[in-house]
Amino acid sequence: MPVMDRRRFLSLSALGTAALHPASRLLSQAAPLPVTLTLDKPTGRKIAEDFAGLSYESAQLSDPDFFAGDNKQLIDLVGGLGQHGVLRIGGNTSEYCFWKADPKAHGVSANPLQDALGPDKGNKAPQRRVITEQAIHSLREFLDRLPGWSLIYGLNLGQGTPEMAAEEAAFVSRAMGSKLLAFQMANEPDLFYKNGLRPSSYNAQQFIAEWRRFFEAVRKRVPDASFAGPDTAFNNDWLVPFAKAFRNDLKFVSSHYYAEGPPADPAMDIPRLLRADPKLDREFEGLQQVTKETGLPFRLAETNSCYGGGKQDVSDTFASALWGADYMFRIAQAGGIGVNFHGGGYGWYTPIAGTRAKGFRARPLYYGMRLFRQASAGELLDTSLSTAPDGLRVYAVQTPGGHVTLTALNLSLDHPIELALDQRLTGKSLIRLKAPSAAAKTGETLGDAMIGADGGWHEKSHEVAGERLQLPAASAALVYS
């Protein structure tokens, strides 16, 4: 997780009139804005089966009973996001976790964590913790209950040594086998200077040299190990040099993105979350440049709505469901191979909230991820719109069987939209993602049904798509065969 005040955001003036539209007010009864949709040719962008993923703090492993084979409810909820997916273990606390450490030597906590840990907020140095062999065995049992899921595992470069990383990697590799997708070494190294882990002069070239020492030590113990990186917070200038230095040794390039922050800033609200973010476009440009120059794919390996653990009354609302579904499609459109939403415990933005003791439940963001799951198996199609009203997002996918699905999102808080559909979509089934308001924290439904505590979901009702789709403000719809 990132530290406070670590990223630059647009000035308040760039928000325009967004702050004048509180999400909790009654939606206007204005006449729907008419838009005509036309489907075009395939883009060549295929959405990977394991596109969706979750991210948790490394410190969560200091409780070996959390990611465990008998944590059935959490397993069911994770599995509800798809038969295939990626679990990432890392975050800020990865630089404060030590493998089978001597507590006296490393100043780690003698008391293991019990149950769920929320995202690290970056306000202070996390507590040092131990990761044991038992925790890795439990994690393997957890992933064994999710046959199509794999693991990105973070190693401690910030305060560890190459030898310690190699020893941990060797054990994790043996325990995980084919479940291990890649090792990451370092979490947001471009912010190490703000965490006090490196001097302010620390730069990409120094990081590359340091990463190489860790890489060589791990490869000596695990010759076939796969890697990802640099796992930067925001600095695009680090991406291409790192990727070029290790292009033959990386499975993919990883980076982070948070739509808003800091949470204490009152300007970080629902209208801003749902507006297009130029910062995301710049991040995509940097990542696409990596692919262009090295051929390496990219993944947003840690991400969510607002850094610093999220923002209450924004990150935990239905707006996050709409934002999350749109964001996932935008990554796919940009050529990304996947996304890992950070979370844990009762963090404001976590997709799955709760603990083993008190149980787990799906937060609104989880509903957005489920909508994406229902809609995204296949190849993206180009689309064209007769007009482009603010907030309208449409994504068409052609399935391997030749069918076309359409996801239409109205991110506007004010304006309903009437979408004239391409004839290939009329007569198909239609389900809606909706809630009482964008600011609602409960009452969200997909196909008029809630997602159960076990991840189960069965639509209660659906419509038949006609020539025109009525799309209320702050809602989404899926047209499918």
Secondary structure, DSSP 8 states (H G I E B T S, - for coil): ---TT-S----GGGGTTGGGS-TTS-------EEEEEEEEEEEEEE--TT-EEEEEEGGGGGSTTTSSTT-HHHHHHHHTT-SEEEEEEESGGGGGEEET--HHHHT--SS---S------SSS----EEE-HHHHHHHHHHHHTSTEEEEEEEE--SS--HHHHHHHHHHHHHHHGGGEEEEEE-SSGGGHHHHTSS-TT--HHHHHHHHHHHHHHHHHH-TT--EEEEEESS-GGGHHHHHHHTTTTEEEEEEEEEEE--TT-TT-SHHHHHS--HHHHHHHHHHHHHHHHH---EEEEEEEEETTT--TTTTTSHHHHHHHHHHHHHHHHHT---EEEE--TT-TT-SEEEETTTEEEE-HHHHHHHHHHHH-SSEEEEEEES---TTEEEEEEE-TTS-EEEEEEE--SS--EEEE--TTTTTSEEEEEE-S-TT-SS--EETTB---TTS----S--EE--SEEEE-SSEEEEEE-
